[in-house]
């Protein structure tokens, strides 16, 4: 099943046992967190998206 790279972190082993619903919820919080981090880092240096994730 081919997915966009953004979903790579969902396919890690620790997420295998999650239901679709909790997976989607996790995805939402993850996106919010990522946006916050990117917004913080933008003024210093453009951060490569999700460098430490996935």
Secondary structure, 3 states (H helix, E strand, C coil): CCCCHHHHHHHCHHHCCCCHHHHHHHHHHHHHHHHHHHHHHHCCCCCCCCCCCC
